[in-house]
Amino acid sequence: FSSGASSPAPFVMMTNRMQIVQFEHDGRRKTLLFNPSDIEANRSATFFADLATRFGEFLSRKVIPTNHGTVEDSIRTAGLTPADIDFIAFAHLHVQDLRRWLGPAAYFPNAKLLVMREEWRTAKDLHPMNAVWYVPHGCEIPEERVVQLDGDVKLGRGLAMLSTPG
């Protein structure tokens, strides 16, 4: 969209919403959080940090983005606790910081990250041109918290994760 917008902030604004998905797997109910973005931590991605420098904290935090609540408030409103979350997955790992949710002092003590193997490999060995889109060290979580998937995977009746690289 280079020079296609007349706004002083020539960006396409996208809203990233978290979904809470419950499904049956082997006769047991499982809970998946899809896109549980850690809004504060994700601001450390080089791209967003550069925007804050360019536009200032007020515009970068109060005017440009629209936030619709926190992950913590959303699960509480749904009647869930952090211990109820079995899985976390994202449409993509860029601009995500996983450490708060799945790191050594994990907010979600039982959750595992579901991620496509190729995306995990890419996030762990970034090409320098892609690094701007990632939170420095944001994917440094214990490997036992990561379930790497190869291609499309059926999680339960009526629910699958589809590989959509690109």
C-alpha positions as a LaTeX table, in Angstrom:
\begin{tabular}{lrrr}
\hline
Residue & $x$ (\AA) & $y$ (\AA) & $z$ (\AA) \\
\hline
Phe1 & 0.00 & 0.00 & 0.00 \\
Ser2 & 3.01 & 2.24 & $-0.45$ \\
Ser3 & 1.78 & 5.87 & $-0.72$ \\
Gly4 & $-1.75$ & 4.53 & $-1.29$ \\
Ala5 & $-3.15$ & 6.12 & 1.88 \\
Ser6 & $-3.51$ & 9.82 & 2.56 \\
Ser7 & $-3.38$ & 9.38 & 6.33 \\
Pro8 & $-0.34$ & 10.54 & 8.32 \\
Ala9 & $-0.19$ & 6.92 & 9.53 \\
Pro10 & $-0.48$ & 5.09 & 6.16 \\
Phe11 & $-1.29$ & 1.67 & 7.52 \\
Val12 & $-3.99$ & $-0.89$ & 7.11 \\
Met13 & $-5.41$ & $-1.33$ & 10.59 \\
Met14 & $-6.20$ & $-4.93$ & 11.44 \\
Thr15 & $-8.01$ & $-6.20$ & 14.51 \\
Asn16 & $-6.57$ & $-9.37$ & 15.98 \\
Arg17 & $-9.22$ & $-11.08$ & 18.09 \\
Met18 & $-8.67$ & $-14.03$ & 20.39 \\
Gln19 & $-11.03$ & $-16.98$ & 20.11 \\
Ile20 & $-11.75$ & $-19.48$ & 22.86 \\
Val21 & $-12.47$ & $-22.86$ & 21.28 \\
Gln22 & $-13.63$ & $-25.86$ & 23.27 \\
Phe23 & $-13.69$ & $-29.27$ & 21.65 \\
Glu24 & $-13.85$ & $-32.95$ & 22.50 \\
His25 & $-10.71$ & $-35.04$ & 22.19 \\
Asp26 & $-10.60$ & $-38.67$ & 23.35 \\
Gly27 & $-13.81$ & $-38.15$ & 25.32 \\
Arg28 & $-12.51$ & $-35.12$ & 27.22 \\
Arg29 & $-13.20$ & $-31.44$ & 26.73 \\
Lys30 & $-10.14$ & $-29.41$ & 25.71 \\
Thr31 & $-9.77$ & $-25.65$ & 25.54 \\
Leu32 & $-7.74$ & $-23.84$ & 22.91 \\
Leu33 & $-6.94$ & $-20.13$ & 22.87 \\
Phe34 & $-6.39$ & $-18.97$ & 19.32 \\
Asn35 & $-4.42$ & $-15.71$ & 18.96 \\
Pro36 & $-4.06$ & $-14.77$ & 22.64 \\
Ser37 & $-1.86$ & $-11.75$ & 21.98 \\
Asp38 & 0.09 & $-10.30$ & 24.89 \\
Ile39 & $-0.54$ & $-6.69$ & 23.84 \\
Glu40 & 2.06 & $-5.09$ & 26.10 \\
Ala41 & 4.86 & $-7.57$ & 25.38 \\
Asn42 & 4.16 & $-7.63$ & 21.63 \\
Arg43 & 4.99 & $-3.92$ & 21.47 \\
Ser44 & 8.63 & $-4.98$ & 21.81 \\
Ala45 & 8.64 & $-6.28$ & 18.25 \\
Thr46 & 11.14 & $-4.08$ & 16.43 \\
Phe47 & 8.49 & $-2.86$ & 13.97 \\
Phe48 & 6.20 & $-1.62$ & 16.77 \\
Ala49 & 9.08 & $-0.22$ & 18.83 \\
Asp50 & 10.19 & 1.77 & 15.77 \\
Leu51 & 6.64 & 3.10 & 15.32 \\
Ala52 & 6.59 & 4.28 & 18.93 \\
Thr53 & 9.84 & 6.13 & 18.31 \\
Arg54 & 8.51 & 7.61 & 15.08 \\
Phe55 & 5.01 & 8.64 & 16.24 \\
Gly56 & 5.52 & 8.94 & 20.00 \\
Glu57 & 3.98 & 6.98 & 22.84 \\
Phe58 & 0.59 & 8.76 & 22.79 \\
Leu59 & $-0.17$ & 8.10 & 19.13 \\
Ser60 & 1.39 & 4.63 & 19.22 \\
Arg61 & $-0.51$ & 3.43 & 22.29 \\
Lys62 & $-3.72$ & 5.49 & 22.43 \\
Val63 & $-4.64$ & 6.66 & 18.92 \\
Ile64 & $-3.41$ & 4.17 & 16.30 \\
Pro65 & $-4.35$ & 0.84 & 17.97 \\
Thr66 & $-7.72$ & $-0.26$ & 19.26 \\
Asn67 & $-7.58$ & $-2.77$ & 22.10 \\
His68 & $-10.63$ & $-4.83$ & 23.03 \\
Gly69 & $-9.67$ & $-6.15$ & 26.44 \\
Thr70 & $-7.04$ & $-8.49$ & 27.76 \\
Val71 & $-6.59$ & $-12.22$ & 27.46 \\
Glu72 & $-6.95$ & $-12.52$ & 31.23 \\
Asp73 & $-10.27$ & $-10.64$ & 31.28 \\
Ser74 & $-11.61$ & $-12.64$ & 28.34 \\
Ile75 & $-10.99$ & $-16.04$ & 29.90 \\
Arg76 & $-12.37$ & $-14.83$ & 33.24 \\
Thr77 & $-15.53$ & $-13.55$ & 31.50 \\
Ala78 & $-15.89$ & $-16.97$ & 29.84 \\
Gly79 & $-15.80$ & $-18.61$ & 33.28 \\
Leu80 & $-12.36$ & $-20.16$ & 32.76 \\
Thr81 & $-9.17$ & $-20.11$ & 34.80 \\
Pro82 & $-5.60$ & $-20.15$ & 33.47 \\
Ala83 & $-5.35$ & $-23.83$ & 34.47 \\
Asp84 & $-8.30$ & $-24.67$ & 32.17 \\
Ile85 & $-6.34$ & $-23.80$ & 29.02 \\
Asp86 & $-4.91$ & $-26.86$ & 27.27 \\
Phe87 & $-3.56$ & $-25.34$ & 24.06 \\
Ile88 & $-2.53$ & $-22.03$ & 22.56 \\
Ala89 & $-2.14$ & $-21.43$ & 18.83 \\
Phe90 & $-1.60$ & $-18.42$ & 16.59 \\
Ala91 & $-2.34$ & $-17.57$ & 12.99 \\
His92 & 1.35 & $-16.59$ & 12.84 \\
Leu93 & 4.15 & $-16.13$ & 15.34 \\
His94 & 5.49 & $-12.84$ & 14.10 \\
Val95 & 4.94 & $-9.96$ & 16.56 \\
Gln96 & 4.01 & $-12.48$ & 19.27 \\
Asp97 & 5.74 & $-12.81$ & 22.63 \\
Leu98 & 5.02 & $-16.27$ & 24.04 \\
Arg99 & 7.03 & $-16.01$ & 27.25 \\
Arg100 & 4.30 & $-14.69$ & 29.55 \\
Trp101 & 1.85 & $-17.40$ & 28.54 \\
Leu102 & 4.24 & $-20.37$ & 28.18 \\
Gly103 & 7.62 & $-19.36$ & 29.65 \\
Pro104 & 9.21 & $-20.55$ & 32.90 \\
Ala105 & 6.64 & $-18.66$ & 35.05 \\
Ala106 & 3.76 & $-19.42$ & 32.65 \\
Tyr107 & 0.40 & $-17.75$ & 33.19 \\
Phe108 & $-1.16$ & $-20.86$ & 31.63 \\
Pro109 & 0.42 & $-23.68$ & 33.65 \\
Asn110 & $-1.00$ & $-26.58$ & 31.60 \\
Ala111 & $-1.05$ & $-25.13$ & 28.10 \\
Lys112 & 1.05 & $-26.22$ & 25.16 \\
Leu113 & 1.75 & $-24.27$ & 22.00 \\
Leu114 & 0.42 & $-25.87$ & 18.81 \\
Val115 & 2.58 & $-24.68$ & 15.92 \\
Met116 & 3.55 & $-25.83$ & 12.46 \\
Arg117 & 7.06 & $-27.27$ & 12.49 \\
Glu118 & 8.28 & $-25.02$ & 9.66 \\
Glu119 & 7.00 & $-21.87$ & 11.35 \\
Trp120 & 8.66 & $-22.84$ & 14.64 \\
Arg121 & 11.93 & $-23.49$ & 12.84 \\
Thr122 & 11.70 & $-20.13$ & 11.09 \\
Ala123 & 10.93 & $-18.28$ & 14.34 \\
Lys124 & 13.89 & $-19.91$ & 16.08 \\
Asp125 & 16.34 & $-19.13$ & 13.24 \\
Leu126 & 15.24 & $-15.76$ & 11.86 \\
His127 & 16.56 & $-14.34$ & 8.67 \\
Pro128 & 17.85 & $-10.82$ & 9.46 \\
Met129 & 15.27 & $-9.24$ & 7.11 \\
Asn130 & 12.43 & $-10.90$ & 9.06 \\
Ala131 & 13.70 & $-10.06$ & 12.55 \\
Val132 & 11.90 & $-6.68$ & 12.55 \\
Trp133 & 8.59 & $-8.57$ & 12.72 \\
Tyr134 & 9.48 & $-10.63$ & 15.80 \\
Val135 & 9.77 & $-9.82$ & 19.49 \\
Pro136 & 13.42 & $-10.30$ & 20.47 \\
His137 & 13.56 & $-13.62$ & 22.39 \\
Gly138 & 9.74 & $-13.81$ & 22.26 \\
Cys139 & 9.76 & $-17.49$ & 21.23 \\
Glu140 & 12.14 & $-18.59$ & 23.97 \\
Ile141 & 9.92 & $-20.99$ & 25.86 \\
Pro142 & 10.66 & $-24.50$ & 27.11 \\
Glu143 & 10.56 & $-26.98$ & 24.22 \\
Glu144 & 8.38 & $-29.36$ & 26.26 \\
Arg145 & 5.62 & $-26.71$ & 25.99 \\
Val146 & 5.71 & $-26.89$ & 22.18 \\
Val147 & 3.82 & $-29.38$ & 20.00 \\
Gln148 & 5.15 & $-29.14$ & 16.47 \\
Leu149 & 2.70 & $-30.14$ & 13.76 \\
Asp150 & 3.28 & $-31.22$ & 10.18 \\
Gly151 & 0.50 & $-30.15$ & 7.86 \\
Asp152 & $-3.21$ & $-30.20$ & 8.57 \\
Val153 & $-4.14$ & $-31.83$ & 11.89 \\
Lys154 & $-7.56$ & $-32.82$ & 13.23 \\
Leu155 & $-7.70$ & $-31.74$ & 16.88 \\
Gly156 & $-11.15$ & $-33.09$ & 17.64 \\
Arg157 & $-14.57$ & $-33.60$ & 16.15 \\
Gly158 & $-15.22$ & $-30.66$ & 13.84 \\
Leu159 & $-11.92$ & $-28.89$ & 14.59 \\
Ala160 & $-8.67$ & $-28.89$ & 12.67 \\
Met161 & $-5.57$ & $-26.76$ & 12.38 \\
Leu162 & $-4.71$ & $-26.11$ & 8.79 \\
Ser163 & $-1.26$ & $-25.39$ & 7.48 \\
Thr164 & $-1.39$ & $-22.06$ & 5.63 \\
Pro165 & 2.23 & $-21.04$ & 5.01 \\
Gly166 & 3.01 & $-17.78$ & 3.35 \\
\hline
\end{tabular}
